[in-house]
């Protein structure tokens, strides 16, 4: 009965905490069209139900919308033009991409006033002195990462310490532990803990930690396995869409690994951070495609420093500031500055990248370590060291002079292709913003950023250019694009050569089209034996022009136009090029139903080697 009462209280707190939008009440949003035209609009409902805002949502050209798996949104839009409004949705699984459908465009509705939480946050922010590290305080205390600069965020990401800025079990333990230490009852500690979790916008890791704390405090007779399973059941019952959250998967897997270490490695608790880091290696590589070596030693220092010094010091400083005593903030910022300087020293350390056989090797390392912890034989020592050494060995693609290699990255509903010659590399499109950051950048980093000589952006749709801001600042590569205002134009007749491999453009011409798809760069990569053509998002009208330009030119590989849409990839072009292999880059369960069934039938009419990233993943071609 106590547990049921707590769950009901959670629902009550949830309604009080979040801004509920019904009828003519809505949240103002800034949206971006596919042609980069900005509009102002409001969300009124999701799938016909009142919309409950769980996040501060901001829409930028480079920031995909995240609605926790709910895809259809009724939006009231006051558009500045008649362009079709679309906003991309990046699912929390890196291999799945969706789009949000905007269903109607009625008049702009009344904007709801700020919630009680928003007023509290505003008041707290005014009490924190301005400093370049202030966003870290905001992230630590209530989970607001919106103000984090790209430079600071990059330091934490590149050193594998970003988890320190997430609201998690550490925060829950501090809140609940402080109340219990002051003589508060279990009910009071649980209640205040949930108030804090909701104030921090209820991230999955904090929900998991607070549910476990609730069960342990109110039902102490339960064993660990029952606490874990009940926590998982209640969590997914209350927030079912958290089941597709990376944060949820990492949080529960970390708890399993922590329990494993506690049970089987009691005499090795001094090495707890090292053991946990290695046991989390495979799942980290799976989701983030890279794992900083420095995170092993940095977490030994950073975790206790943040948990025992920076976090409590920040909380105390904020409480004193509310009482009119702001003098402690200098100590807070000094402790943070010292840690940032330490992280900067390790930012450039090597990383393990999850490509080729590295992920399998990391899994073998985890299994070997677990066997050693349980059985303590001597042989895993040597095997684990050898496997770690293999992961550390750089595995770039090697190509001899005059040859080339193409890699179509699995970026979901988007496109990104890596073209490697002997000493150079060319990147054709960079996927969405999230895919560029999570997939494309780790891959090209593993291959060597210094080899990237050209970045070709076929056209400026977000599924082709979204990742550019994450990649371009890290390289000196020349930018070639269909928009002459933004880079060197990729006009028909232009070409360049790298290490004996020719790169020729066959589209567009000097004539510009209103549709960005029709301006796509069409690139033919060839040597004396093999050739591959990349078509961007052109349609069948443009393909008819290509037929005459490419007459007599067969290719080994064709990357399907416009993700295999019905309006592209016509039979005249297919019969002209007669490709031996066809690649299609499309996201799993994408709302456009790419590749279209009719296009697939056309593909199979010329070749039986058709590969779609949604089903077949990343693809390689040696030419």
Secondary structure, DSSP 8 states (H G I E B T S, - for coil): -HHHHHHHHHHHHHHHHS-EE-TT-BEEEEEE-TTS-EEEEEEEEETTEEEE--S----BTTB-B--TT--EEEEEEE-SSS----EEEE-SSTT-EEEEEE--------B----HHHHHHHHHHHHS---TTHHHHHHHHH---TT--HHHHHHHHHTT-GGGGS--HHHHHHHHHHHHHTT--HHHHHHHHHHHHHHTT--HHHHHHHHHHHHHHH-TTS-HHHHHHHHHHHHHHH-GGGGG-HHHHHHHHHHHHHHHHHHH-GGGGGGHHHHHHHHTHHHHHHHHSEEETTHHHHHHHHHHHIIIIIHHHHHHHHHHHHTT--TTHHHHHHHHHHHHHHHHHHTTS-EEE--TTHHHHHHHHHHHHHHHHHH--SHHHHHHHHHHHHHHS-------TT--EEEE---SSS--EEEE-SS-EEEE----HHHIIIIIHHHHHHH-GGGEEEEEES---HHHHTTHHHHGGG---EEEES-TTTSEE--TT-EEEETTEEEEEEE--SS--SSSGGG--EEEEE-SS-EEEE-TT--HHHHHHHHHHTTT---SEEE-GGGG-TTSS-HHHHHHH--SEEEE---TT-TT-SS-HHHHHHHHHH-S-EEEHHHH-SEEEE-
